[in-house]
Structures are given as structure tokens and as C-alpha cells.
Amino acid sequence: MQDFYIIKILFFTTMAFVFTIAWTPFLTHFLYKYKLGKQIRDDGTTPLFSKLHAHKAGTPTMGGLLVWVTTLIFSLAFFYLAKFFPWSIFHDLDFLSRRETLLPLGCLVSSALVGLIDDYLDVRRMGYKKRGIKFSHKLLIYTFIALIGAWWFYFKLDWDIIHIPFLGTIYVGWGYILFFVAIVVGTAFAVNQTDGLDGLAGGTLLIAFAAYSVIAFSTGRYDLAAFCGVIVGALLAFLWFNINPARFIMGDTGSISLGVTLALVALYTNTAFILPFLGVIFVVEAVSTVVQILSKKLRAGKKVFRSAPIHHHFEALGWPEPKIVMRFWVIAGVFAVMGLIIFLLDKTI
């Protein structure tokens, strides 16, 4: 039976790639036709960033639509095929389940829609300081989405434990709600910070979701593994067009929603403490941003990095963009393997 589940995951990964490649020209045409291009800030607050990325002005954003729309279509299509047709093959392929994938899908779509609105307002120079939704307001919205997920886990799934590799499982009671929200919001912020170079966020997310598909399969969460497989296939197609020079960029509609979903997958598999390995680049990017902000506030404007997040620091040092992205991919892959080793060792002990 496990062989079938492996085939199912690989089938969805492949089909998601093919399907996403197929409808990409329609999205590209729409983005270019309506000039939904990225706005590069040039107000003097980030002079180095503006100089380094001036050539990217006008590159269409909202490319993250490719990933979450494909995932939504696959989830609903096979759910309704199983519902309306009696053939067992459709029932076996359906991976939308209340216990494993309904909440991740709901949070993926809801957070993606918020990001889509933010991207649109930014492109049209609307919203807070003509840059979309104010950061504090976005933080509140995503915290609310995270709270819904925490409520579902705590009250519907009776989840109030945290597993720490090699140390065991600890009971945290209602504190799990705070833990849940911190993981979801923190991961969303970290992935969003990583979306700054062509292919960087897409490649590192692909590695993380591929690793979590393995973990979900290993823990018997086959629907969740298939769900991750769809995301991996769609991300692979997205990368086809996002590799430097990018045809379009991911935007908040992709980066934040996939960050939220990645955190949910980690929480569903009770591997939140392995997430920093599988998403090591996200951690480094987020920490570099926080360090830069604190340094400027506490040290009278002095900076630790030439520009933050850290990928912009390497740009400022003169590293070519593809070199930064490729090396970050390598680091992400190595740490993902380390994370899988830790997971498997912990499971066998």
C-alpha cells in the first residue's frame, strides 16, 4: 500500500508541474497586459537597495498565484471527482481531508488573498505611503489567521504538546496557542524576507516542502505528503520562469502564504524544532533583518550589514545574483538533509 502512496505523491508532483507550466502563459499575458509590475522604492530610505534593483522595476509581481491557485485547483478537483464519481481511483487520489489538509489549504488561500491585495495596492501605488497594506496591519491579519489555526489545533484536534528531538514530548496546555502563532507568523515573515532575488524564495521553499513531504509520508500523513507534492511541482514550474532574469516574481501572495503553509505542515507533523534546519535560509534572512533594524535603532544608525536581508549584503559586496541564489540553494539542501537525518534518528531512538 505504501508503494501506491509514493506513486500518488510523485503523480501529483509531476501533474502539478505540467499543469502549472501549461497555464503560466495566460498569467504572464495578464500581468504584462495590465502592467502589474514591481515598484522599486526610490525615496532615499534604501539607496543601496534602490540602486542594486533599479533594473527590476516593472517586472511583474504576483507570480505566487501559480503555486497557490494550482494547489487549490488540484485539491478541489480531486475532492469533487471522488464525490461525484464512484470509481475507486478518484477516491484513492483525493487528498483533501479534514484531519490533514483542509486547514493548510484554507490558510494558504486566505493568506494568499491578503498578499494578493497587498501586491496590487503596491503596484498601483495605493495604500499606506503608496506601498500597499501597512506592515502592522498585515501582522494583525496574519496573526488572526494563525489564531484560527491555533484554535483548530487546540480545540478541534486536542493538540497541546510539543515534540523536541531526542528529548521527547512536553505538555504545554493553552501555551500551545502562543507557540503556534509564533511559529506561523515568524515563518511567514522569514520567507517573505527571503523573496528578494530571482529564484531564491522559490528554490528554498521547494527544498523545504520536498523535505516535509518525506516527513509527512514517514509519519503516515499521506494526504499531507501529497499536498506538499503538489506545492513542490507548482514551485518547480514557477522556478522555470523565475530563474534569473525572472519573467515575474513571487510577491507577497506567494511568499507569505507559502510561509504560513510551511509552518502549518511543520506543526501538523510536530516537527517545529526541525523547521529551522529545513528552512535555514529563512532563519538567516529573518535574523539578519532583525539585527540590522536593532543595530540602527540602538547604535545611532550604524549598520551591521551593508544592506539587509543578508542576500542584499552579498549583492552590495559585488556577488552576482545567480551566485548568491545558487549558494543559498546548496546551503538549504545540505541543512534539509541534516534536518531529515535528525528527524529519522529521533524517530528510531
N, C-alpha and C positions, 0 to 999 in steps of 0.2 A: 504493500500500500504506500510505503514511503517513496517508492520509485515514481508512483503516479504524482505525488505532491511535488517531487523535484521537477518532473515534466511540466506540471501545471505552472510552477514558478517561472521556469525557463520559457514556456509558451507565452505567458503574459509579458515577460520582459521583451521578448522578440516582437510580439504583436504591437506592444506599446511603442516600440521604436519605429516600426514600419508605419503605423497609423499616424504618429506624430510627424514623421518625415513627410507623409502624404499631405497633411493639412497645413504645414508650415508656409507654403507659398501663399495661401489665402490670408493668413495672418500677416505675413510680410507685406503683401499688397495693401492691406488695410492700414497698417502702421505707417507706411510711406505715403499713401494717398492722403491721409488726414494729418500728416506731419506731426506724429506723436513722438517727437524726438527729445532726447535728454537735454536738459538745460545745465550748462556749466556755470557755477557761481563765479561772478567776477566783480564782487562788491568790496574787495580789499581785505576780507576777513580770512581768506585762504589763498594768498597769492601764489604760493608754490604749487598747490593742487591745481589752481586755475591754469597756470602756465603749462603744467605737465599734461593736462587733459583737454586743452583748448581744441585739439583736433577731433575730439569725440563729440563735440557739440552737434546736435541734430541726429545722432544715432538713435533710432527708435528704441524706446523702452517698452516695458510690459511684456517682454518675451517669456516671462514666467507663466503666462497664460497657457503656453504649450504643455507645461507639466501638469498643472492642476486641472485644467479642462480635460485633458486626456484621461487622467486618473478618475475624474468624476464620470466621464462617459463610460469607461470600462466598468466601473463599479456598478453603475445603474443598469447598463445594458445587459450584463450577465445576470444581475439580480432579477430583472424582469423577464429575461429569456427563460430562467429557471421557474419563474412564477406562472408563465402563460403556456409553456410547452412542457409536456410530460416526459420528454426524453431525459434519461439519467445523465447524459453528458453535460447538459446545461446545469443540472443540479450540482454535479461534481465540480464544475468550473466556477460556480458562483462563490465569491469570496467576501461578499458584503454581509457581515454578521454583527448582531447587536453586541456580542461579547468582546469582539476583537477589533473590528474595523469601522463600525458606524461612527464612533466618536472621533477617531483620527480623520475620517473623511469630512465630517461636519466641521471640525476645527480648521482643516485645510482650506475648505471652501470659504468659510466665514472670514478667516484672517486674510485670505487671498483677495476677497472683495474689498476689504478695508484698504489693503495695499494698492489695489487697482484704482480706487478713488483717489488715494494719495498720489499715485503716479500721474493720474490725469490732471489733477489740480496743479502739480508741479510743472508738467509740460505746458499747461495753459497759463502759467504764472498767476495762479489763483491761490487762495487760502492764506495761511499765516506767513507774512512777509513774502507773499507770492511764491512760496515753496511747498505748498500742499498743507497737510494737516500738521498742526503744532506737535512737537515731539511729546510733550507732556500729555496731550490729548490721545495720541497714539498709544502711549504707555498705559493709559487708563483703559482704552478699548481692549488692548491685548491682555491686560490683567483681568478684565471682565471675562474674556473668552477662556482664559486659563482657570478662572474660578468656576466656570461652568464645568470644565473638565475635572477639576478637583472635586466638585460636588458629586459628579457622576462616579468617580473612583471611590470616594469615601462612603457615600450613602447607597449607591446602586450596586457597586461591586464589593463593598465591605473591605476596602483596601486601606490599611493603616500600618503597613510595615515597610521597612526599607532594608534592602539587602546590601551588605558591604562585603566585597570579595575577600575570602579567606577568614573573615571574622564572623560571618553569619548574618542572621536576620534579626533586626531590632524592631520592637513595637514603639510607635511614636504617637499613636492616638490621633487627636484632631490636629496635631502638629504636622501631619502628613499634608494637610491642605496648604499650609505655608510652604512646605518643601516642594510640593507640586507646582505651585505658582512660580516660585523662584526658578525652578528648572526650566519651565516653559518660557517665561519672559526672558530669562537670561540667555537661553539658546537662540530665541528669535532675534535678540539684539546682536548676539555674536555672529550669527550667519549673515545678518544684514550688513554688519561691518565688513564682512569678507567680500561682499559683492562690490568690488571696485576695479577689478581688472578683467579683461576678456578671458572667460573660461575658468576663472579662479573659483567662484562660488559653485558653479555647475559641476566642476570636476571633483571638488572636495565633498560636495553633497552626494554625488554619485557613489564615491568610495564609502561614505558613512552609511548610506541606505543599503548598499550591497552587503556590507558587513552585518547590518541589522536584519537583513533578510536571512542570512545564515543563522544568526542568533534566534530569530523568531522560529525558524524551522527546527532548530535544535531543541527548543523548549515546547515543541508541539503546537505552536500557534501558526498553523498552516495558512489560514486566511490572512493573517498579518504579514506573513512572509510573501504571499502573492501580491498583496497591496504594495509592499516595498519593491517587489519586482516590477510592477507597473511603473512606479516612480523612477526606478533605475532606467528602464527602457526609454521613458519620455525624456529623462535628463540626458541620456546618451544622444538622442536626436537633437535636443536643444544645443548640446555642445558642438554638434556638427556645424551649426551656424554661428555659434558664439565664440569659437576659437579665433584668436587674433588674425586679421582685423574682424571684429564682430559685426555680423549682419544686424544684430539687435542685442540689447542687454536684458538681463533678467528683471530688474526693477523690484520694488517692494512687493508687488503682487506675487512674485516668486520667492524672493529671499526670506521674507518674514514668515510667509505661510509654510514654507518648507522647514524653516527653523522650528516653528511651533509643532509641526508634524513629527519631525525628528525627535524632539523632546518627548512627545506622546508615545512614540514607539519605544523609546528607552524606558519610560515609566511602565508601559504595558509588559515589557519583558523584565522589569525590576532590575535594570542594569544601569541606573542613573550614574553610578560611580565608575562605570566603564565608558560612558559617553565622552568624558574628556580625552580618552585615548582615540576613540573613533572619530572625534571631531576636534583633534588637537589644534588644527589651524584656526578654527573658530575661537577657541580659547585664547590663543596667542593674539589674534586680531583684536578681540574684545579687551583683553588686559592692556595691550599697547595703547588703545584709545583712552581707557580709564586713567592709565598712568600719565599720559600726555595732558589730559584735562586737569588732573590733580596737580601736576607739576606747574602748569601755567597759573593755576589759582594760588598755590601755596608758595611758589618761588618767584613771584613778581613777573610772570610772563615767560620765564625760562622754560625751554622745551627739552625733553629727553630725546625725542626723535625729530628728524628734520620735518617730517610730516607723518600724521597718523590717520588711519591704522598703519601697521608696520609695513604693509606692502608698498605704501606710498613712500616710506622712508628709503626702501631699496631703490625705488624709481628715482628718488632725488639723488641717490648715490651714483646713478648712471647705469643701473642694471636695465637691460632690455626687458620689456614687459613679458614676452614669452618665456624668458629665462626664469623670472620670478615665479610665474604661474607653474611652469614645469617642475621647478624645485619644490614648490609648496605641495604639488600633487605627490611627488616622491615621498616627502615627509609624511603627508596624510596617509599614504598607502602603508608605509612602514609602521606607523603608530596604530593603524587599523588592524594590522596583523598582530601587533603586540596586544591590542585590546581583545582580539579573538582568542589569543593564547591564554590570557588571564581568565577570560570567561570559561573556556574549556577546562583549564586546570582547576578553577574554583568549583566547577560542576562535578568533577571527578573525585574531589577530596571529600 
